Amino acid sequence: MRSGGRSAGPASRGAVPSADDVIPGAGPAPRPGERPTVRLREDGPEEPPRYAPEWLQLREEADALARAGELLDPLRIRLANLPGRAGGLVVHDLGCGTGSMGRWLAPRLDGAQHWILHDRDPYLLHFAAVSSPRSAADGSRVTVESRRGDVARLTPDALAGASLVTASALLDVLTREEIDTLAAACTGAGCPALLTLSVAGRVDLTPSHPLDTEIAEAFNAHQRRSGLLGPDAVTVACEAFSDRGATVHMHPSPWRLGPDEADLTAQWLRGWVGAAVEQRPELRGRADAYLRDRLEACTAGELSVTVHHTDLLALSRPMGGTS
């Protein structure tokens, strides 16, 4: 994957960054006690936002290149046949962050669109709203509104009038109950769901290192802590939507990171190794040396990483129609 002229950052020039030099909230794993930016049920006190905007901006280009464009044709067909389509699409973007999903998807769909952006962080909502696309693929108008706060009780009524639900990098930080709630709401409202960039539990690093597998296993265990689904989330979501009568399509959406993505690779490495050590503290000594070696290779342009994800498209039966 080529980034098209991304300027070099701290991870791609000069000294090797410290293992502690991490963007707040960066990496594929939340820090202790953190939860997703959007919840599907209300439980517990108010919690801080999970993602720093710097991390979301750093990963946006890799996300855009990774998302499975192969899922767009079946989505377009379903959207073209939705009842009430003449009035334009209404898209709910859950945990929108800085709005990267809208910037990727809105210009790829025809027709007028109204995006409803959901996030708990007011700064991210503002960024997403002001940087959202203003026109669709065919030049039709795109409008946006933002809604701050958790989706405390996501029900079919909450999605009344929705044409599409989207989310990015969300499924793997949900529980089985939360995914069931999401699937029930989408299928109950009769709207499709495009849920992208869920971790698949596999990472390929070139050149390989003897500790790669152990770090990966510890990271995957960390992703599954406290009832979260981590790399099992896509399978659970597929079952949840299918059991409710939806037609489900899945497609790989890997990040392919090379020398041009050194900044992103370095931040991802810190999050990946950090989560593994949190899960298995006895790894710390070896993991610190491993991280230093990997960051040195990253700085030298000698490291390539493939982080496997899966995109899921669930086509629920439209309200008043057939699947």
C-alpha positions as CSV (number, residue, x, y, z in Angstrom):
1,M,0.0,0.0,0.0
2,R,1.3,3.4,-0.9
3,S,0.3,6.5,1.0
4,G,0.8,9.0,-1.9
5,G,3.4,11.3,-0.3
6,R,2.6,11.3,3.4
7,S,5.2,13.4,5.1
8,A,7.7,11.7,7.3
9,G,6.9,11.8,11.0
10,P,8.8,10.9,14.2
11,A,8.6,7.2,13.5
12,S,10.2,7.5,10.1
13,R,13.2,9.7,10.7
14,G,15.8,10.3,13.3
15,A,16.1,8.3,16.5
16,V,14.0,5.3,17.3
17,P,10.9,6.5,19.3
18,S,10.5,5.5,22.9
19,A,8.1,2.7,23.6
20,D,6.2,5.1,25.8
21,D,5.9,7.7,23.0
22,V,2.3,6.9,22.2
23,I,-0.5,9.0,20.9
24,P,-3.2,9.0,23.7
25,G,-5.8,6.4,22.7
26,A,-3.7,5.1,19.8
27,G,-3.4,1.5,18.8
28,P,-5.8,-1.2,18.1
29,A,-6.5,-1.9,21.8
30,P,-8.2,0.3,24.5
31,R,-6.3,1.2,27.6
32,P,-7.4,-0.2,31.0
33,G,-11.0,0.7,31.8
34,E,-11.7,2.2,28.4
35,R,-14.7,1.3,26.3
36,P,-16.0,2.1,22.8
37,T,-17.0,5.7,22.0
38,V,-20.6,4.4,21.5
39,R,-22.4,1.9,23.7
40,L,-25.4,-0.1,22.8
41,R,-26.8,-0.3,26.3
42,E,-26.5,1.9,29.4
43,D,-24.4,0.5,32.2
44,G,-21.9,2.2,34.5
45,P,-20.6,5.7,35.0
46,E,-19.6,8.2,32.3
47,E,-16.3,7.1,30.7
48,P,-13.6,9.0,28.8
49,P,-13.5,8.9,24.9
50,R,-11.5,6.0,23.6
51,Y,-9.7,7.5,20.6
52,A,-7.5,10.5,20.2
53,P,-8.2,12.4,17.0
54,E,-4.5,12.2,16.1
55,W,-4.8,8.4,15.9
56,L,-8.0,8.5,13.9
57,Q,-6.4,10.9,11.4
58,L,-3.2,8.8,11.2
59,R,-5.1,5.6,10.3
60,E,-7.7,7.2,7.9
61,E,-5.8,6.6,4.7
62,A,-5.0,3.0,5.6
63,D,-8.7,2.5,6.5
64,A,-9.9,3.9,3.3
65,L,-7.6,1.7,1.2
66,A,-8.5,-1.4,3.2
67,R,-12.3,-1.2,3.2
68,A,-13.9,-3.8,1.0
69,G,-15.2,-2.0,-2.1
70,E,-16.6,-5.3,-3.2
71,L,-19.4,-4.9,-0.7
72,L,-20.6,-1.7,-2.3
73,D,-22.4,-3.1,-5.3
74,P,-24.8,-5.3,-3.2
75,L,-25.3,-2.4,-0.9
76,R,-26.1,0.0,-3.8
77,I,-28.7,-2.5,-5.2
78,R,-30.4,-2.8,-1.8
79,L,-30.4,1.0,-1.2
80,A,-31.8,1.6,-4.7
81,N,-34.8,-0.6,-3.9
82,L,-35.5,0.6,-0.4
83,P,-39.0,2.0,0.2
84,G,-38.9,5.8,0.4
85,R,-35.6,6.1,-1.4
86,A,-37.0,9.0,-3.4
87,G,-36.6,11.2,-0.4
88,G,-32.9,10.5,-0.1
89,L,-30.8,8.2,2.2
90,V,-30.6,8.6,5.9
91,V,-27.4,7.1,7.2
92,H,-26.6,6.6,10.9
93,D,-22.8,6.5,11.6
94,L,-22.2,4.9,15.0
95,G,-19.1,5.9,16.8
96,C,-18.2,8.2,13.9
97,G,-14.9,9.6,15.4
98,T,-13.6,12.2,13.0
99,G,-16.0,11.1,10.3
100,S,-13.7,9.0,8.1
101,M,-16.5,6.5,7.2
102,G,-18.6,9.3,5.8
103,R,-15.7,10.8,3.8
104,W,-15.1,7.4,2.3
105,L,-18.7,6.2,1.7
106,A,-20.8,9.2,0.9
107,P,-18.9,10.0,-2.4
108,R,-19.4,6.4,-3.4
109,L,-23.2,6.4,-3.2
110,D,-25.6,8.1,-5.6
111,G,-28.5,10.3,-4.4
112,A,-29.2,12.8,-1.7
113,Q,-27.9,11.7,1.7
114,H,-28.4,12.9,5.3
115,W,-25.8,11.5,7.7
116,I,-26.5,11.4,11.4
117,L,-23.2,11.2,13.2
118,H,-23.1,9.6,16.7
119,D,-20.2,10.0,19.1
120,R,-19.7,10.9,22.7
121,D,-16.7,13.3,22.1
122,P,-17.9,16.8,21.1
123,Y,-14.5,17.6,19.5
124,L,-14.7,14.6,17.3
125,L,-18.3,15.3,16.4
126,H,-17.4,18.9,15.4
127,F,-14.4,17.7,13.3
128,A,-16.6,15.1,11.6
129,A,-19.4,17.5,10.8
130,V,-17.2,20.3,9.3
131,S,-15.1,17.9,7.3
132,S,-17.9,15.8,5.9
133,P,-18.5,15.5,2.1
134,R,-21.0,17.8,0.7
135,S,-21.9,15.9,-2.5
136,A,-22.6,12.3,-3.4
137,A,-21.2,10.3,-6.3
138,D,-23.8,11.8,-8.7
139,G,-23.4,15.4,-7.3
140,S,-26.5,15.1,-5.1
141,R,-26.4,17.0,-1.9
142,V,-25.0,15.5,1.3
143,T,-26.1,17.0,4.7
144,V,-25.1,16.1,8.2
145,E,-26.2,16.4,11.8
146,S,-24.4,15.3,15.0
147,R,-25.7,13.6,18.1
148,R,-23.5,13.6,21.1
149,G,-23.7,10.7,23.6
150,D,-23.8,7.0,23.9
151,V,-26.5,5.0,22.0
152,A,-27.9,3.9,25.4
153,R,-30.8,1.9,24.0
154,L,-30.5,1.2,20.4
155,T,-33.9,0.0,19.2
156,P,-35.7,-0.2,15.9
157,D,-37.6,2.9,16.9
158,A,-34.3,4.8,17.4
159,L,-33.5,3.9,13.7
160,A,-36.9,4.8,12.4
161,G,-36.5,6.1,8.9
162,A,-32.9,4.9,8.6
163,S,-31.7,3.7,5.2
164,L,-28.3,2.5,6.4
165,V,-26.3,2.0,9.6
166,T,-22.5,2.2,9.4
167,A,-19.6,1.8,11.8
168,S,-15.9,1.4,11.5
169,A,-13.6,-0.5,13.9
170,L,-16.5,-1.0,16.3
171,L,-17.6,-4.7,16.4
172,D,-14.5,-6.1,18.0
173,V,-14.8,-3.9,21.1
174,L,-18.4,-5.0,21.7
175,T,-19.9,-7.8,23.8
176,R,-22.2,-10.5,22.5
177,E,-25.1,-8.8,24.1
178,E,-24.2,-5.5,22.4
179,I,-23.9,-7.1,19.0
180,D,-27.3,-8.8,19.5
181,T,-28.7,-5.4,20.3
182,L,-27.2,-3.9,17.2
183,A,-28.4,-6.7,15.0
184,A,-31.9,-6.6,16.5
185,A,-32.2,-2.9,16.0
186,C,-31.0,-2.9,12.4
187,T,-33.1,-5.9,11.3
188,G,-36.1,-4.6,13.2
189,A,-35.8,-1.3,11.4
190,G,-35.3,-3.1,8.1
191,C,-32.1,-1.2,7.2
192,P,-28.8,-2.6,6.0
193,A,-25.6,-2.4,8.1
194,L,-22.1,-1.9,6.8
195,L,-19.7,-2.6,9.6
196,T,-16.0,-2.3,8.5
197,L,-12.5,-3.0,9.8
198,S,-13.1,-5.5,12.6
199,V,-9.9,-7.2,13.7
200,A,-9.6,-10.8,12.4
201,G,-7.0,-12.0,14.9
202,R,-4.2,-12.4,12.4
203,V,-1.1,-10.3,11.8
204,D,1.7,-11.0,9.3
205,L,5.1,-9.2,9.8
206,T,7.9,-9.4,7.3
207,P,10.6,-10.2,8.2
208,S,9.3,-12.6,10.8
209,H,10.5,-12.7,14.5
210,P,10.5,-15.6,17.0
211,L,8.2,-13.6,19.3
212,D,5.5,-12.7,16.7
213,T,3.2,-15.6,17.5
214,E,3.4,-15.2,21.2
215,I,2.7,-11.4,21.0
216,A,-0.2,-12.0,18.7
217,E,-1.8,-14.7,21.0
218,A,-1.5,-12.4,24.0
219,F,-3.0,-9.5,22.1
220,N,-5.9,-11.6,21.0
221,A,-6.5,-12.7,24.6
222,H,-6.5,-9.1,25.6
223,Q,-9.1,-8.3,23.0
224,R,-11.4,-10.9,24.5
225,R,-11.1,-9.7,28.1
226,S,-14.2,-8.8,30.2
227,G,-16.6,-10.3,27.7
228,L,-15.5,-8.4,24.7
229,L,-15.4,-10.4,21.5
230,G,-12.3,-9.1,19.8
231,P,-11.4,-11.3,16.8
232,D,-14.6,-13.4,17.3
233,A,-16.9,-10.4,16.8
234,V,-17.4,-10.8,13.0
235,T,-18.5,-14.4,13.4
236,V,-20.9,-13.5,16.2
237,A,-22.3,-10.6,14.2
238,C,-22.8,-12.8,11.1
239,E,-24.8,-15.2,13.2
240,A,-26.8,-12.5,15.0
241,F,-27.9,-10.9,11.7
242,S,-28.4,-14.2,9.9
243,D,-30.6,-15.5,12.8
244,R,-32.8,-12.5,12.3
245,G,-33.3,-13.1,8.6
246,A,-30.6,-10.8,7.1
247,T,-28.4,-11.8,4.2
248,V,-24.8,-11.4,5.3
249,H,-21.8,-10.7,3.1
250,M,-18.2,-10.7,4.5
251,H,-15.0,-9.7,2.8
252,P,-11.3,-9.2,4.0
253,S,-10.1,-5.7,4.5
254,P,-6.5,-5.9,5.6
255,W,-4.2,-3.0,6.3
256,R,-1.0,-3.4,4.2
257,L,1.6,-1.3,5.8
258,G,5.1,-0.7,4.3
259,P,7.8,1.9,4.4
260,D,5.4,4.7,3.4
261,E,3.2,4.0,6.4
262,A,6.0,4.1,9.0
263,D,4.2,6.5,11.3
264,L,1.1,4.4,11.4
265,T,3.0,1.2,11.7
266,A,5.0,2.5,14.7
267,Q,1.9,3.6,16.6
268,W,0.1,0.4,15.8
269,L,3.1,-1.6,17.0
270,R,3.1,0.2,20.4
271,G,-0.6,-0.4,20.9
272,W,-0.3,-4.1,19.8
273,V,2.7,-4.9,22.0
274,G,1.4,-2.8,24.9
275,A,-1.9,-4.7,24.9
276,A,0.0,-8.1,24.8
277,V,2.1,-7.1,27.8
278,E,-0.9,-5.8,29.7
279,Q,-2.5,-9.3,29.2
280,R,0.7,-11.2,30.0
281,P,3.0,-9.0,32.2
282,E,5.7,-11.8,32.2
283,L,6.3,-10.9,28.6
284,R,7.5,-7.4,29.4
285,G,11.3,-7.8,29.2
286,R,11.3,-9.7,26.0
287,A,8.5,-7.6,24.6
288,D,10.4,-4.3,25.3
289,A,13.4,-5.7,23.3
290,Y,11.0,-6.9,20.6
291,L,9.4,-3.5,20.3
292,R,12.7,-1.8,20.0
293,D,13.8,-4.2,17.3
294,R,10.6,-3.7,15.4
295,L,10.7,0.1,15.7
296,E,14.3,0.1,14.4
297,A,13.2,-1.9,11.4
298,C,10.3,0.4,10.8
299,T,12.5,3.5,10.9
300,A,14.9,1.8,8.4
301,G,12.1,1.0,6.0
302,E,12.7,-2.7,6.5
303,L,9.4,-3.8,8.1
304,S,6.1,-4.7,6.3
305,V,2.9,-5.5,8.3
306,T,-0.4,-6.9,7.2
307,V,-3.1,-6.4,9.8
308,H,-6.1,-8.5,8.9
309,H,-9.6,-7.2,9.2
310,T,-13.0,-8.2,8.0
311,D,-15.9,-6.0,6.6
312,L,-19.5,-7.2,7.1
313,L,-22.6,-6.1,5.1
314,A,-25.9,-7.3,6.6
315,L,-28.9,-6.8,4.3
316,S,-32.0,-6.9,6.5
317,R,-35.4,-7.4,5.0
318,P,-36.8,-4.0,4.2
319,M,-39.9,-2.9,6.2
320,G,-42.9,-3.9,4.1
321,G,-40.7,-5.7,1.6
322,T,-38.8,-8.9,1.0
323,S,-35.2,-9.7,1.4
